[in-house]
Amino acid sequence: MKSSHLDNIPSTPGKFKMEKPIYNHRFRWHYSYLAKLTFWSFLFLALIFIFFFKSPSPSSDLSRRSLKTRSWGGPAWEKRVKSSAKIRTKSGFSVLVTGAAGFVGTHVSAALKRRGDGVLGLDNFNDYYDPTLKRARQALLEKSGIFIVEGDINDAVLLKKLFEVVHFTHVMHLAAQAGVRYAMQNPKSYIHSNVAGFVNLLEICKDANPQPAIVWASSSSVYGLNTKVPFSEKDRTDQPASLYAATKKAGEEIAHTYNHIYGLSLTGLRFFTVYGPWGRPDMAYFFFTKDILKGKSIPVFESVNHGTVARDFTYIDDVVKGCLGALDTAEKSTGSGGKKKGAAQLRVFNLGNTSPVAVSDLVSILEKLLKVKAKRRVMKLPRNGDVPFTHANISFAQREFGYKPTTDLQTGMKKFVRWYVSYYGSGKKNDH
Ligand SMILES: O=C(O)[C@H]1O[C@H](OP(=O)(O)OP(=O)(O)OC[C@H]2O[C@@H](n3ccc(=O)[nH]c3=O)[C@H](O)[C@@H]2O)[C@H](O)[C@@H](O)[C@@H]1O
C-alpha cells in the first residue's frame, strides 16, 4: 500500500489504549455509573417516545395514516381551499363538488362559479378512463379559479379537514364509479365509491356544523327492468339489472336513512345517459365517434326479435340546469353536530330529455356529422347489465324548479363532435 501523510496521524483508539489504564479504581466506578445512567435515561426517553407516537388512539392513528400519504395540508393549501370556496355574491352558496374533474362535475363546477358561488372540487383522478382528460378539465377549472383537491371520498380525515376549513352550505356529490357494463369486471370499485364512499361523505356531513344540504347523482339505471313508460319517480326501482344500478339504488336508500336519523337535506338526481363536450370516453356515443373516425367497426345493440335499444339521451347543459335548480330549491338540513332537530327534505328527481332515441339513430346522426359511414356490427344486447330502453317523465323536476330540457340529440351531438374534433383532431390514426 502506498504511504501518505494520513499514515502519520495517530488513530483514535491508540489514544486510550486499554492495556495502559490511566484512571484509578474510583474513576472506573464513576465511569460505569455514568454509562448506566446514560443507558437508562435513553431507554426511558425511548419508552416515552413509543408511548406517545404508537398509542392505539383510533383518531390519531387515522390522521397519521393520512399524514404519511397525504398530498394536502399546510397554510398555503388552506388559503387555496378558502379562496376557491369563497362566495362572491350576496346570496351565493359555498359548494363542495365531489368528482369535480369528471364530466358532469366539471360543467356543474364551472356553472356555479360563473354565477358567483364558491366552489371547491374534490377528485381522486382514478384511471377508470384516461386521466389526462380529467387533468385537462382540471386545468380548465383552474383558469376560472376553482381548486380541485386531490383525494378520495373515503378519506375521512381529509373530508373532516375540508369541513373545518370551509363551512360548506351545499355538497354536490358527483364522485362515483360510473358505467353499467364495467361492473362485471370490477364489482368492488362500485362498492368502494358508490356505497362506502357515499356513507363516509354522509358521516362527515351529518357531523358538520352547520350541516350542508346535499344534492347527489343517482341514475336512470335504478329503473332496471321497469317496463312502465315513461319512467316516473313513483315507479318501482327494486329490479336493478346491474351492480352499478344496485349501488345507485342502495345510495337512495342510504340517503333515506341519513335524512331520517340526522336531518340531512338530501336530493338524488336520476341522470339519463348524459352526453356532450368533455364527456366520458367509456360511453357509447364517445367511443362510437372515435371508432367511426378510425374506420373501426362498432357494436350496435338490439333487443329481442330485432327490437330497438333506445336511450333518453340528455344534453349536458340541460343536466347542469337541473343540478342548479335542485341546489337552489334544496332546503337546509335541520340537524347539527350529528343530532337531528326536525324533519328534513328528501327528494328524488328524473333529469332526462323525455324523447328516447334508438342507438341505431344515434349512429346515423354521428355518420352525418362526421361525414364517415360507420361499420355497424349489429348484435344482441349482451346480458351484462344493459337495459333495452330508458324514458324519463320529468314533470316533478319541471314543477319543483322549472326543469325543461331544450337540446335535441342532433343539436347536442353537433356540439359534442365539434368539441371532439377540436380536442383530439379528426385524425383517423389518433389513439387515446
Ligand atoms: O343514464 C344512466 O343511468 C347511465 O347512462 C349511461 O349508461 P348507458 O345508458 O348504458 O350509456 P352507454 O354506455 O353510453 O350506452 C348507450 C346506449 O348504447 C348501447 N351500446 C353500448 C355499447 C356498445 O358497444 N353498443 C351499444 O349499442 C347501450 O345498450 C345503450 O343503449 C352511463 O354510462 C351511466 O353511468 C349512467 O348512470
The ligand as an SDF file (V2000), in Angstrom:
LIG
                    3D

 37 39  0  0  0  0  0  0  0  0999 V2000
  -78.3400    7.2940  -17.5240 O   0  0  0  0  0  0  0  0  0  0  0  0
  -77.8380    6.4430  -16.8370 C   0  0  0  0  0  0  0  0  0  0  0  0
  -78.4350    5.9790  -15.9090 O   0  0  0  0  0  0  0  0  0  0  0  0
  -76.4970    5.8970  -17.2030 C   0  0  0  0  0  0  0  0  0  0  0  0
  -76.1670    6.3260  -18.5170 O   0  0  0  0  0  0  0  0  0  0  0  0
  -75.0390    5.7100  -19.0490 C   0  0  0  0  0  0  0  0  0  0  0  0
  -75.3130    4.3440  -19.2360 O   0  0  0  0  0  0  0  0  0  0  0  0
  -75.8850    3.8990  -20.6440 P   0  0  0  0  0  0  0  0  0  0  0  0
  -77.2140    4.4960  -20.9080 O   0  0  0  0  0  0  0  0  0  0  0  0
  -75.8040    2.4200  -20.6970 O   0  0  0  0  0  0  0  0  0  0  0  0
  -74.8840    4.6070  -21.6700 O   0  0  0  0  0  0  0  0  0  0  0  0
  -73.8660    4.0000  -22.7270 P   0  0  0  0  0  0  0  0  0  0  0  0
  -72.9680    3.0150  -22.1240 O   0  0  0  0  0  0  0  0  0  0  0  0
  -73.2570    5.1480  -23.4140 O   0  0  0  0  0  0  0  0  0  0  0  0
  -74.8240    3.2340  -23.7460 O   0  0  0  0  0  0  0  0  0  0  0  0
  -75.7270    3.9630  -24.5430 C   0  0  0  0  0  0  0  0  0  0  0  0
  -76.5060    3.0080  -25.4150 C   0  0  0  0  0  0  0  0  0  0  0  0
  -75.6240    2.4040  -26.3540 O   0  0  0  0  0  0  0  0  0  0  0  0
  -75.7550    0.9980  -26.3170 C   0  0  0  0  0  0  0  0  0  0  0  0
  -74.4320    0.4080  -26.6260 N   0  0  0  0  0  0  0  0  0  0  0  0
  -73.4340    0.4890  -25.7420 C   0  0  0  0  0  0  0  0  0  0  0  0
  -72.2110   -0.0350  -26.0080 C   0  0  0  0  0  0  0  0  0  0  0  0
  -71.9990   -0.6810  -27.2200 C   0  0  0  0  0  0  0  0  0  0  0  0
  -70.9060   -1.2010  -27.5100 O   0  0  0  0  0  0  0  0  0  0  0  0
  -73.0290   -0.7510  -28.1030 N   0  0  0  0  0  0  0  0  0  0  0  0
  -74.2480   -0.2220  -27.8470 C   0  0  0  0  0  0  0  0  0  0  0  0
  -75.1670   -0.3160  -28.6850 O   0  0  0  0  0  0  0  0  0  0  0  0
  -76.2700    0.6770  -24.9410 C   0  0  0  0  0  0  0  0  0  0  0  0
  -77.0140   -0.5270  -24.9480 O   0  0  0  0  0  0  0  0  0  0  0  0
  -77.1540    1.8740  -24.6580 C   0  0  0  0  0  0  0  0  0  0  0  0
  -78.4240    1.6620  -25.1580 O   0  0  0  0  0  0  0  0  0  0  0  0
  -73.8380    5.9170  -18.1400 C   0  0  0  0  0  0  0  0  0  0  0  0
  -72.7460    5.1450  -18.5790 O   0  0  0  0  0  0  0  0  0  0  0  0
  -74.1500    5.6190  -16.7000 C   0  0  0  0  0  0  0  0  0  0  0  0
  -73.0500    5.9980  -15.8930 O   0  0  0  0  0  0  0  0  0  0  0  0
  -75.3980    6.3590  -16.3100 C   0  0  0  0  0  0  0  0  0  0  0  0
  -75.7460    6.2040  -14.9950 O   0  0  0  0  0  0  0  0  0  0  0  0
  1  2  2  0
  2  3  1  0
  2  4  1  0
  4  5  1  0
  4 36  1  0
  5  6  1  0
  6  7  1  0
  6 32  1  0
  7  8  1  0
  8  9  2  0
  8 10  1  0
  8 11  1  0
 11 12  1  0
 12 13  2  0
 12 14  1  0
 12 15  1  0
 15 16  1  0
 16 17  1  0
 17 18  1  0
 17 30  1  0
 18 19  1  0
 19 20  1  0
 19 28  1  0
 20 21  1  0
 20 26  1  0
 21 22  2  0
 22 23  1  0
 23 24  2  0
 23 25  1  0
 25 26  1  0
 26 27  2  0
 28 29  1  0
 28 30  1  0
 30 31  1  0
 32 33  1  0
 32 34  1  0
 34 35  1  0
 34 36  1  0
 36 37  1  0
M  END
$$$$
